[in-house]
Amino acid sequence: MTGAPTWPVDPAVLPGFLLAMVLIELTPGPNMGYLAVIAAGRGRLAGVLSVLGITAGLGVYLVLAVFGLTRGLTDAPVAMTALRWGGVLYLFVLAAEALRPSTGTIATNGGAGRLVARGLLANLLNPKALLFYGVLLPGFVRPDHAPPWVQLLSLGLAHIAISVLIHLGIVLGAARTTATWGAGRRRMLRFISAAGLAAVALWLALPN
């Protein structure tokens, strides 16, 4: 007896998909650099709030993918160019801000909402996130399983879960490493962080 597949996605693609997701998230890029800078400079809570914003950005791109809108953006050179240079500019702005010493709590220094919004914007201005949901993710969709939008949603949620775990690991590691640092080492960290964000911006500006 035959019937509809019980899995929404093809089980044969899952091992390769999950491995690819882990490797992609472990590859240094804008999100990793941004989270490390925030957590090291402002602490664990600031990093977690930034993870929330970045995750919301992934959710936006996933919704666009489910409705078939990401492919239209990735096929538009003007849109991709504007997105890439917007991301470059924003990273340079964050690099400049990293040079300033951070004082006070989350409530008095930027606010939780501002940190979430910045994480969201940092990810929405990452063209590689758009390419992931517009080009790479559909490559794991198979016609003999659930409708494409169901497969995209399932695979996208799996990717988001992996990204959250890895991003939280980056935040906790960076915050723990710098928790006992004195003023001199924190000043040095600000310069290193600014240089790192600027380097990521330059990397993003390179043609692919």
N, C-alpha and C positions, 0 to 999 in steps of 0.2 A: 504494500500500500504506500502510495506516495502522497505527499501533502505539502503545504507551505513550509519553508524552512523555519525551524524553531528559533534560530539566532537572527537578530536584526541585521548583523553584519556577518561576513564570511569568516568563520573561525580560522581559516587558513591564513588570513592576512594579519590576524591579531599579534602574533609574536613579532613579526617584522615591524608592524606599526608601533607597538609599545616600545620596542628597542629604539626605533627611530625617534620617538618622542623624547625618551630619556636623553639620548645623545644630543638632540637639538637643544633641549633645555640646559644641558651641561656645557654647551658651547658658549664661550664668552660673547656677550653682545650688549646692546643698550639696556635691557631689563636687568641683567645680572650686575652690570656696573652701577646702575642707578640705585638698586636696592642695597648693594654693599656700601655705597657712599652714605646713603640715608641712615642705615642701621649703625654704621661705625660712628657717624657724626652726631646723631640725635637719639640713638638708643633703639631698643627692641620694639617698643610700641610704635614709634614712628615708622620703623621698617614694616611691621605688620599692617599698618594702615596703608602704606604704599603698595604692599602686596594686594590688598583689597582693591585698590584702584587699578592696578595692572590686570588683575583677574576680571574686573568689570570691562576693561578694554578688550580682552579676549572674548568675553561674552558678546560684546557688540559685533565683533567680526564673525563670531559663530552664527549669530542671528542673521547677519547679512548673507552668509554662506548658505544657510538653510533656505532662504528665500531666493537664492540664485543671483544675488546682487554683487558679490565679490568679483566674479569673473568679469563683469562689465568694467569694474574699476581697474583690475589688473591688465585689461586689454586696452586701457586708455593711457598712452604715454604721458600726456599732459598731467593727468591725475596722479600718476606714480611719481613723476618728477616733482610736482608740488608737494606731495606727501613726504618725499625723501628730504627735500630742502627745508621743509617745515620742521622735520625731526632734527636735522642738523642744527638749525637755529635754536631750537628749544634746548638741545643738549648744551650748547655754548652758554645759554642763559643759566642753566643749572650749574655749569662749571664755574661761572662768575659768582653765583650765590654760595657755592661750596667754600669759597675763600673767606666768607664772613663767619666769625665765631657764632655758634648757636648758644643762646642763653634762655633760661626759663623752661617751663614745662610745655607739653603739647598744647595745653589750653591757652597759654600766654604767648606762644611762639609759632604762629602760623595756623594752629587749630587742626583738629582731626579732619574736618571736611576739606581743608586745603591740601593736606597730604594725600587724601584719597583722590582728589581732583587732579593733582599733579601726576600721580601714578597712572590714572586713566589717560591723561593727555600724552604722557610719555609713551604709552603703548599704542594709542591711536595714531601717533605720528611715527610709528615704526613700520616702514613699508614691508619689512620681512614678515611681520605678523599678518599683514594683508595677503602677501604672496602665499603664506602657509595655508590660510583658509580658502584662498581662491584657486590655488593650483595644486599644492601637495595633498591636502586632505581629500579632494574628490578622486584622487588616484587610487584610493583604497575602497571606493564604492564599487559594488558588484551588482550587475543587473538581475541576478537570480535570487536576490534576497529582499529585504524590506524596501519600501520606496526610498529613493535617494535622500530625501530630506530626513527620514528617520535614521539612515546610516550616517549621514553627516552630523546629525545631532548626537548620536551615540559616540561616534569617534571624537567629536569635538569636546564632549563632556569628559571623555577619558583623558584627552590631552590637557584639559584645564585642571583636572585632579592631579595629574603628574606635575604640571607647572607649579601648582600651589605648594605641593610637598617640597619641591626643589627650591622654590623661592623662599619658603619659610626656613629651610635649612641654611640658605645663604644669609638671611637676616639674623638668625640666632647665632650663627658662627661669627659673623662680623661684629655683632653687639657684644658677644662674650669676649672676644679677643681684645676689644678696646675698652672694656668696662673699667679697668683699673689704671688706665693711662693717665699721666699727668698733663699739665697744660702744654709743656714743650712738645711732647709726642703728638698731642691732639692738633697743635698748630702745624706740625709737619704733615699730619694726616690730611688736613684741609688742602694743603698744596698738592699732595699726591692725588687726592680725590679729584681736585679741579683738573689736574693734568690728565687723569684717567678718563674723565667725562669728555674732555676736549679730544682725547685720542679716539674715543668711541665715535664722537661726532665726525672726525676726519675719516674714520673707517667707513661710516655710513655714507659719507659724501663721495667715496670712490665709486666709479662706475662698476657695475656687476655684469 
